[in-house]
Structure formats: C-alpha cells, structure tokens
Amino acid sequence: MKKLFFIVLVAITTVTNAQNAIPKFATDIAPLLIGEKIPNIILKTSENTDVQIADLLKKKKTVLVIYRGGWCPYCNLHLQALAEAEKEILDLGYQIIAVSPDAPANLKITEEKDKVKYTLLSDSKGEFIKAVGVAFAAPENYKSTINVHSNGVNTSLLPVPSVFVVNPESDILFEYISPDFKQRITTELLVSVLKTFQLK
C-alpha cells in the first residue's frame, strides 16, 4: 500500500512540475486557448501602482498585447503601429493594454519614445506571462538586457510576443502568437478581426 501511495505521489508531483516548468524555447510554449480566460494577476502601472488585470479588462473589450520590452526594436515598431491605429480601435469599442517585463520606470520611457497613449503594464516578476503560457527561458545573450530593464527583478524569462482580443469577462476571443519575435500581426489584420466581432 505504501508503495502504491508513493507511486501516485510521484506521478502527481511530476505532473505539477511539468505544468510549472518554463519551456526552454519559444516554440515549446503552451498558451491559453480561445475560449479560456485571462488569469487575474496583479500588475504595475507606469506610475508603479498595483492593478488587477481583471479590473481593467471588465471596463470594455480589450486588445491585450504582450511584448518583450521597450529595448526590442520589433516591439517598438508594433507599439507605434498600434498607437497610430488607436483611434480606429477605440472607435470600434475596444481599449488597448500592453504588458511587458519592463519595470514601471521603463514603461514611461517607452510611452514617450513610441508616442503611446494606451495603457502599459509591468510584469517584471513574469507571473502574468507564465499564467498566460507565453513565457520561456531567456537565451543567455538576453539575460543582462531583461535584468536591466526589469530593474533586476527578471533575469531569466521572456514572453513570446502575443496579441489577444478579450471580452469584459476576460474570455479570449482571438489570439495571434508568434514564436518568431520578428513576425507581428499587422494593424490592418487586427482591425479587420475587430470589425468581424462587431458583426456578431
């Protein structure tokens, strides 16, 4: 009986560890799927105040963006493109929220550099990107960069750039996730997706 209990315990522990394990490569992530809910994690604003993501999502439909950081030129181009399309996105009844491992102080720099008026949030501890399933182990050559930009909080995690369309109940309606960080959804395609949801 003791042996059977030990085997069951080992199996449970192995499953739990597998769920908590951080994938080594961007191609190995297991993100949340359409129909699942965005988990309610506490993040920080650029003013360094705590905010629950669910409290922001319930205000209106949301374009939720996860990016690598203000140090990433591909992310900056994506954030700028979203800023240029923001009025059209707002007119369709959506808000834009973007999350990265950057520390709050570095979010302010990104806001100014990329002319961003929408909400940027800090996930320096990586709890949000892990919960959403888009975190992976940062390659060695990125560790010093993410360490600096997270003000020493994050030394090992990177998110796969992702875009989710989420309803006020936090349900995922659409997602675009690309392990190749150079590939991002175009604002034209994103707006087209948002218009499709308007018709439903």
BELGI-V71150 format. One record per pair of residues at least 24 apart in sequence whose ideal C-beta (glycine too) atoms are under 6 Angstrom apart, sorted by the first residue. I is the first residue (numbers start at 1). GAP is how many residues later the second one is. D is the distance in Angstrom with one decimal. If there is no record, write none. Layout:
# BELGI-V71150
<<I;GAP;D> <I;GAP;D>>
This chain:
# BELGI-V71150
<<22;113;5.8> <22;115;5.3> <23;113;4.5> <24;113;5.1> <26;110;5.1> <26;134;4.9> <26;153;3.8> <27;152;4.7> <29;104;5.9> <29;105;5.5> <29;107;5.7> <29;131;5.5> <30;103;5.1> <31;102;4.1> <31;103;5.2> <31;146;5.4> <32;100;5.6> <32;101;5.4> <34;138;5.2> <36;136;5.6> <37;133;4.5> <37;134;5.8> <38;128;5.6> <38;132;4.6> <39;92;4.2> <41;86;5.3> <41;87;4.4> <41;90;5.7> <43;78;4.2> <43;80;5.5> <44;60;5.1> <44;78;4.2> <46;58;5.3> <46;61;3.9> <46;62;4.9> <46;74;5.7> <48;56;4.2> <54;116;5.8> <56;41;6.0> <57;109;5.7> <57;113;5.2> <58;110;4.7> <60;35;5.3> <61;32;5.8> <61;33;4.9> <61;106;5.7> <62;33;5.4> <62;35;5.7> <62;104;4.6> <63;31;5.3> <63;33;4.8> <64;33;5.3> <64;100;4.4> <64;102;5.3> <65;33;4.1> <65;98;5.3> <66;33;5.2> <66;68;5.9> <66;93;4.9> <66;96;4.4> <67;31;6.0> <67;33;4.9> <67;94;5.6> <68;90;5.9> <69;31;4.9> <69;32;6.0> <69;33;4.8> <69;80;5.1> <70;32;5.5> <70;36;5.6> <70;39;5.9> <70;40;3.6> <71;74;5.5> <71;78;5.4> <74;107;5.8> <74;108;5.5> <76;38;5.5> <78;106;4.6> <79;35;4.5> <79;37;5.8> <80;34;4.9> <81;106;4.9> <83;32;5.4> <83;33;5.2> <85;102;4.1> <86;32;6.0> <88;103;5.8> <92;102;4.9> <99;24;5.2> <99;29;5.9> <101;45;5.9> <101;49;5.1> <101;53;4.8> <102;47;5.0> <103;47;5.3> <103;48;3.9> <106;43;5.2> <124;26;4.2> <124;29;3.8> <124;30;5.3> <125;28;5.9> <126;28;5.7> <126;31;4.1> <129;30;4.1> <134;25;4.9> <134;26;4.5> <134;28;5.1> <135;24;5.8>>
